[in-house]
Amino acid sequence: MSNPRIPRPFFCGNWKLWGTLSDSVALATGVRDAVASVTTADVAVAPGFVALDAVAGKLKGSAVAVASQDGYWEEKGAFTGEVAMVQIADCGASYAIVGHSERRQYFGETDETVARKAKAALAAGLVPILCIGETLPERDAGQALTVVGKQLDGTTANLRDDELAKSVIAYEPVWAIGTGRVATPAQAQEVHALIRSKLVHKLQARAQQVRILYGGSVKPNNVAELMKEKDIDGALVGGASLTVDSFASIVQKGVAACTRS
Ligand code: PGA
């Protein structure tokens, strides 16, 4: 007999800057149908802002949830170009990715702004997917654990324990994103274990319920090995989430690998 894995695995496709409205609706519909039989994991897709409402409409009532790729902390006002977390929730999204390394690298996000976004997401009823991860020079200098620990502290400093317990953490080593160079399961597990231990320090037993995702070149052929690691609870998938077949295959293989008997 197999026991359900705790926490429940979670797979989220991050579409980044991709697709027309009709491309987005078609991909979302394909994913919805392809993973309809998956009952032991949560699945979400993160389209671009302009497709959020249409994708959420298509996925309503299905097993696939919707995430935004970002979101702003203010609810309204003179912030040209920004999209509020409350507007994202109003579209029917359930999650908001915050602090993705591309946002940090190209758009000047800091742990402080990411923390404000996470807080606002929670206040709007969204679950933040908080991204943290070291760069290659930081890893090569032996600083991966220090950097990730500091980012975790910085991005969650303003969250109450009950808010942190609801959040999703995504460890995404910057050197593995979009490069085809995936972290080894052992490299990822080492960082996930650090994240878990810091969560235990704050949340005690509730820390075991927090999903810690791995992201960075996750593909159908490497997801199983990653998911076998104790503290890897799912994946944040970029490039390989852009076709129905590869994303559905990641979900199915990931689920199969972590079904414990
Ligand atoms: P990748 O992106 O799977 O294309 O490496 C992951 C991410 O940035 O979330």
Residues whose N, C-alpha, C, O or C-beta is under 5 A from the ligand:
A	BS01	PGA	N14 A176 I177 G178 T179 G215 G216 S217 V218 L236 V237 G238 G239 A240
